[in-house]
Amino acid sequence: MPIMRYDVNEFGTRVSVHICRYCGDEFTVCPAIPVERESNFEGCLAVGCPSYDPERDVDKLFDNGADIYHE
């Protein structure tokens, strides 16, 4: 998915902004992907988006694999 623009997050780190091809929402990649590098980010991977993949859920990684969205 092409880079839509660059921005800075709340910590002052440069991020690249993309559009999810599955749900249409904007999402950021940090650190930003250089414009000359091909992007393989096609989905936002957000819970509720068809691109969501529990295996790539960073919150679950830091929560030792616990299901933080359903108790």
C-alpha positions in Angstrom: 0.0 0.0 0.0 1.5 3.4 -1.0 2.5 5.9 1.7 -0.2 8.6 1.9 1.9 11.0 3.8 4.4 11.4 6.7 3.5 12.6 10.2 5.0 12.7 13.7 3.5 10.7 16.6 3.0 11.9 20.2 6.6 11.0 21.0 8.1 13.0 18.2 8.9 9.9 16.0 8.3 10.2 12.3 5.6 7.8 11.1 4.3 6.9 7.6 0.5 7.0 7.1 -1.3 4.4 5.0 -4.9 3.5 4.1 -6.0 -0.1 5.0 -7.1 -1.9 1.9 -9.5 -4.0 4.0 -11.5 -1.5 6.1 -10.4 1.9 4.6 -9.1 3.3 7.9 -5.9 5.3 8.1 -3.0 3.6 10.1 0.5 4.5 10.9 3.8 2.6 10.7 6.5 3.5 13.1 9.3 4.1 12.4 8.3 5.6 9.0 8.9 3.6 5.9 11.3 5.5 3.5 9.5 6.5 0.3 12.0 4.5 -1.8 11.3 1.3 0.0 8.4 -0.9 -1.2 5.7 -1.2 1.5 4.1 -4.6 2.3 1.7 -3.1 4.8 -1.8 -3.6 3.2 -3.9 -4.0 6.3 -4.1 -2.0 9.6 -4.3 -5.3 11.6 -6.8 -3.6 14.0 -9.3 -5.7 16.0 -12.5 -5.8 14.0 -10.8 -5.3 10.7 -10.7 -8.3 8.3 -6.9 -7.9 8.3 -6.7 -8.6 12.0 -4.3 -11.5 12.8 -4.0 -12.6 16.5 -0.5 -14.0 15.7 0.6 -10.4 15.0 -1.2 -8.7 18.0 1.6 -6.9 19.9 -0.7 -6.3 22.9 -1.1 -10.1 23.3 2.7 -10.5 23.1 3.2 -8.1 26.0 0.3 -9.7 27.9 1.9 -13.2 27.6 -0.6 -14.4 25.1 -3.7 -13.6 27.2 -6.8 -12.7 25.4 -7.0 -9.0 26.4 -10.1 -8.3 24.3 -12.4 -11.0 25.8 -12.5 -12.1 29.4 
